[in-house]
Amino acid sequence: MPVTELPTVRVGDVDIAYRETGCRDGTPVVLLHAMASRGTTWRRLAACLADRRVIMPDLRGHGRSSRVAGYPLAGFRDDIVGLLDELRLGRVDLVGHALGGRVAAMIALESPARVRRLVLEDTAPPPHEPDPPITPTFWWRTFDRTMAPSVITQIRTPDPYWWSRLPAVVAPTLLVHGGPGSHVRLDHITEMTRRLPHGRLVAIAAGHRVHSRCPNQFRDVVVPFLQSRDTW
């Protein structure tokens, strides 16, 4: 995939860069990466979705998108909603990993009718009790490292309102957990699955980066889910 001259969309004071592959007339699917990653992480999954219109943004502060003064989770959400608006995409499938999954879930909570299908890969929901602080280590350089303390604190802060709104997510939702090697608590993912009206949980023993470490297994559960019309 090209790494220069990416198309960008201006959302407020943020430029969001994105890659687009597949069939322009196909059902749109938006792939949202984790913190310290970028849109290119989805290249193998995108190649399996040639009949879809695949959009792979760089989240704010990542890749070729803008570095900004603040990184509230709501800002990440609003950036992606703005991107969808600019591209005139109404109802879409959302696939998100970790931070990208939280952003995707927030969109589904705020605008349920806009999300056709939802995939959350090893995405931690807000805890019920404050989590102990952690010191993250990131080796990839093409992102704004100043965001990490703020984003991690927000992700690890309880939000009872978030849990109470989960039944409003009408989209069939596939939750993919990374198994014993993942730092994301399985009991929290299991509870989230139960609270979602159309939730399904699949575990793939790959650790946190399921789509990278076990791309074929990830593909084999995600692609049929996106193609299915079942709501179970």
Phi and psi in degrees as a GROMACS rama.xvg file:
@    title "Ramachandran Plot"
@    xaxis  label "Phi"
@    yaxis  label "Psi"
@TYPE xy
-67.5528  148.611  PRO-2
-115.484  2.19189  VAL-3
-124.057  159.053  THR-4
54.7178  43.0442  GLU-5
-71.8476  145.041  LEU-6
-64.6105  148.2  PRO-7
-132.08  155.6  THR-8
-125.603  134.744  VAL-9
-89.8532  119.923  ARG-10
-121.615  105.165  VAL-11
64.0914  -119.201  GLY-12
-107.289  19.8353  ASP-13
-118.534  132.861  VAL-14
-95.7215  120.575  ASP-15
-105.728  115.638  ILE-16
-86.8327  148.645  ALA-17
-150.732  158.879  TYR-18
-113.355  146.722  ARG-19
-132.73  130.872  GLU-20
-135.678  178.276  THR-21
84.5643  -152.463  GLY-22
-100.837  121.261  CYS-23
-61.341  -27.3367  ARG-24
-90.7966  0.103204  ASP-25
-78.741  166.929  GLY-26
-60.1996  126.013  THR-27
-72.5265  139.92  PRO-28
-133.199  131.443  VAL-29
-112.443  125.347  VAL-30
-108.128  120.967  LEU-31
-114.757  121.804  LEU-32
-82.9172  172.098  HIS-33
-83.8068  171.484  ALA-34
-63.7031  141.366  MET-35
74.9799  13.1983  ALA-36
-118.698  -159.99  SER-37
-164.95  177.118  ARG-38
-58.5645  -29.8202  GLY-39
-65.1408  -14.4119  THR-40
-61.7481  -19.5517  THR-41
-95.0028  9.37038  TRP-42
-59.3631  -36.8215  ARG-43
-70.8021  -41.4407  ARG-44
-66.1926  -40.7018  LEU-45
-59.602  -36.6126  ALA-46
-64.6412  -21.787  ALA-47
-89.7268  -0.0225991  CYS-48
-120.625  42.2543  LEU-49
-62.9088  -22.4726  ALA-50
-88.528  0.961042  ASP-51
-109.363  160.03  ARG-52
-89.0769  107.842  ARG-53
-103.391  123.846  VAL-54
-115.405  126.115  ILE-55
-125.381  90.5016  MET-56
-77.4931  157.222  PRO-57
-92.2602  120.521  ASP-58
-62.6498  158.345  LEU-59
-50.7884  138.879  ARG-60
80.3182  4.17757  GLY-61
-126.32  153.243  HIS-62
50.8779  -122.99  GLY-63
-104.264  12.4713  ARG-64
-85.9002  167.316  SER-65
-64.2084  143.444  SER-66
-86.6654  135.559  ARG-67
-131.826  173.549  VAL-68
-75.7435  -29.5811  ALA-69
-133.936  154.175  GLY-70
-132.111  56.9266  TYR-71
-69.4887  145.874  PRO-72
-57.8284  -36.4326  LEU-73
-62.6871  -29.5891  ALA-74
-67.0631  -41.969  GLY-75
-59.6692  -44.4859  PHE-76
-60.4476  -48.6654  ARG-77
-65.108  -33.2489  ASP-78
-59.3586  -46.3287  ASP-79
-70.8263  -40.2238  ILE-80
-60.523  -41.4143  VAL-81
-63.0378  -39.2529  GLY-82
-61.3732  -45.5826  LEU-83
-59.9512  -41.5396  LEU-84
-63.2824  -45.4243  ASP-85
-64.9805  -34.2751  GLU-86
-85.9915  0.782369  LEU-87
57.7011  43.5572  ARG-88
-101.301  119.357  LEU-89
-86.473  -81.838  GLY-90
-99.9499  126.495  ARG-91
-134.212  163.232  VAL-92
-90.5985  140.174  ASP-93
-120.309  130.497  LEU-94
-123.495  123.44  VAL-95
-135.598  142.726  GLY-96
-111.828  125.405  HIS-97
54.7967  -116.17  ALA-98
-54.1727  -43.2646  LEU-99
-61.4691  -33.8774  GLY-100
-69.2134  -38.7631  GLY-101
-62.5914  -42.1438  ARG-102
-61.9457  -45.0799  VAL-103
-60.9836  -42.566  ALA-104
-64.9784  -38.0234  ALA-105
-63.7843  -39.2324  MET-106
-64.3032  -43.5737  ILE-107
-64.3953  -32.3756  ALA-108
-72.2486  -41.6196  LEU-109
-80.8665  -33.9684  GLU-110
-134.946  69.5753  SER-111
-56.0673  -37.5186  PRO-112
-70.5611  -12.0704  ALA-113
-86.7604  -13.7201  ARG-114
-110.333  118.576  VAL-115
-80.4404  -49.8427  ARG-116
-141.182  150.055  ARG-117
-132.519  130.26  LEU-118
-122.641  125.125  VAL-119
-117.284  109.41  LEU-120
-94.6209  114.19  GLU-121
42.6469  53.2962  ASP-122
-104.807  119.326  THR-123
-79.7466  128.403  ALA-124
-77.2341  168.893  PRO-125
-59.1729  137.322  PRO-126
-72.3101  162.827  PRO-127
-80.4467  -28.7451  HIS-128
-124.911  151.736  GLU-129
-55.4967  132.589  PRO-130
-83.0697  150.419  ASP-131
-65.5199  150.417  PRO-132
-65.1712  151.131  PRO-133
-131.35  158.175  ILE-134
-112.173  104.554  THR-135
-75.9054  153.211  PRO-136
-123.254  122.998  THR-137
-123.282  133.756  PHE-138
-100.819  -22.2253  TRP-139
-78.4039  133.727  TRP-140
-95.264  -18.7906  ARG-141
-86.6546  56.7284  THR-142
-156.852  161.883  PHE-143
-81.3384  104.577  ASP-144
-67.4362  -17.2351  ARG-145
-65.5989  -18.1004  THR-146
-74.3004  -25.0785  MET-147
-56.403  -50.9388  ALA-148
-59.6951  -43.0314  PRO-149
-65.0634  -48.6057  SER-150
-65.1608  -43.9682  VAL-151
-63.4849  -40.9632  ILE-152
-60.8207  -43.193  THR-153
-64.4617  -43.0813  GLN-154
-64.0663  -32.4118  ILE-155
-97.2016  12.444  ARG-156
-98.2998  131.521  THR-157
-58.2806  147.55  PRO-158
-149.944  82.5174  ASP-159
-57.6647  -33.5668  PRO-160
-61.9194  -36.5473  TYR-161
-60.5599  -46.3471  TRP-162
-64.3882  -40.7633  TRP-163
-68.4513  -21.8254  SER-164
-90.5963  -7.02178  ARG-165
-54.8299  -36.4072  LEU-166
-61.8219  -13.5917  PRO-167
-77.6135  -12.4122  ALA-168
-76.8666  106.882  VAL-169
-88.5248  -15.7805  VAL-170
-71.5544  138.994  ALA-171
-53.8356  132.053  PRO-172
-127.57  126.787  THR-173
-104.979  121.047  LEU-174
-106.021  122.455  LEU-175
-110.229  116.448  VAL-176
-101.545  146.61  HIS-177
-84.0404  6.49424  GLY-178
79.5502  -163.323  GLY-179
-58.5403  -26.8063  PRO-180
-81.2319  -2.28341  GLY-181
-87.5927  145.648  SER-182
-84.4816  -8.73235  HIS-183
-78.6634  128.302  VAL-184
-68.0053  124.542  ARG-185
-66.3262  -34.5159  LEU-186
-64.4736  -34.3005  ASP-187
-69.2113  -40.5972  HIS-188
-66.1973  -39.05  ILE-189
-64.2404  -42.7094  THR-190
-63.9035  -41.9074  GLU-191
-61.5372  -41.0813  MET-192
-60.0234  -42.4897  THR-193
-64.5098  -34.492  ARG-194
-81.0134  -20.6339  ARG-195
-77.6372  135.188  LEU-196
-60.5294  -33.7753  PRO-197
-131.787  55.8182  HIS-198
-98.3813  145.182  GLY-199
-139.59  135.596  ARG-200
-111.892  131.854  LEU-201
-129.212  135.125  VAL-202
-109.524  133.061  ALA-203
-127.976  119.159  ILE-204
-74.3885  78.2209  ALA-205
-128.687  -4.20389  ALA-206
81.3707  -161.062  GLY-207
-68.6201  -36.3637  HIS-208
-97.0596  72.054  ARG-209
-63.5033  -47.7297  VAL-210
-66.7391  -21.512  HIS-211
-91.2037  -41.0839  SER-212
-82.3104  -32.3392  ARG-213
-131.267  65.0917  CYS-214
-62.1954  -35.716  PRO-215
-69.8783  -42.8849  ASN-216
-65.1289  -40.4975  GLN-217
-62.071  -46.9192  PHE-218
-57.3534  -42.7208  ARG-219
-69.7822  -18.3063  ASP-220
-99.6709  -33.7028  VAL-221
-79.3844  -45.3698  VAL-222
-62.9994  -48.0213  VAL-223
-61.019  -35.9232  PRO-224
-62.0644  -44.0199  PHE-225
-66.7159  -28.8723  LEU-226
-85.6989  -19.1826  GLN-227
-75.2041  155.684  SER-228
-108.595  4.67239  ARG-229
-72.4432  147.434  ASP-230
-112.788  -18.4419  THR-231
